[in-house]
Amino acid sequence: MDVFYEERKEKLFIGGMTRYVFPSHVHNMAELVVVTRGYAVVGIDGVQYRLEPGDAGIAFPLIPHSYDALSPDARGITAIFPPDIIPEYEGTFHGLQPESPILRAKDTGPELQMAVSQLEKLQMETSLPLCVAFLHVLLAATLHNLTYRPVYNYSGQDLGYRIICYISEHAYEDITLESAAQALGISPSHLSHFFSEKMHTNFRHFINAIRVNRARMMMRNPNLTLTWICDACGFTNMRTFRRAFFREMGCLPSDHMTALRNRVAAEKNSQAPASGNLAGHDFRFSSGEIILPSPDRPLYGK
């Protein structure tokens, strides 16, 4: 299972749950989802869970998580937020991990259902203070009903945090396992172990996932060629680029770029803005560009 780092521009999202599958990723935010209708299969730290109405799931910062399957009628609330948004819970996010990240409906109280019901009626853009207030209630109703185990600190000085930040910043350069380990002051075997044990992938696949994601964003620009994109994303040659892209997307970069640019042109002609909700991901990635799935192939090929 490959994991990519999502560098979020938006520091807070409170709104509807995704209606699309979303691949395994990490970010420095916490992510909480409560299903209200249908079901959602989510992956958290390498384990899949099926969430039914009333169930809640939470991924702490830097924990790999994904939306693997959703029923056609799946609905719910998602909150993506910095761990220090509510000071009372900052210590929980920085020093603990849930024994299980899932809270079943039978174990929740009326406070959680009330908060979810209110958040379904609100828009963050027009009712931000109320949304944050109900997020406080939602977190209290969730976090107080989980059991925890202590872990190493996830603060800015934590090694895992430093690894992810360094790799995401230098992914488009000529980076190797050895050079990254040297820059981070650890051994290559230690760095390799971090990716296999914590990220459930290997170093090279993680780098390529970041590069392919950037390439997809660049493909929207009609003035850029595949050769230029290949070089800008850090691939040494087109063969490596094609192989990595096909592994991530299941198609060649030339085919994806043609289909993407055709859709962009159609959007401009119809003057219809792109829309979609990926639980706060909103088809946006690190550059803020919008990436649309094709009609016959969901986002990320899932």
Helices and strands as residue ranges (DSSP letters): E 4-5, E 13-16, E 22-26, E 30-37, E 40-44, E 47-51, E 56-59, E 65-70, E 75-81, G 87-89, H 90-95, E 96-98, E 102-103, G 105-107, H 110-119, H 128-143, E 148-150, H 159-170, H 177-184, H 188-197, H 203-218, H 226-232, H 238-249, H 253-270, G 299-301
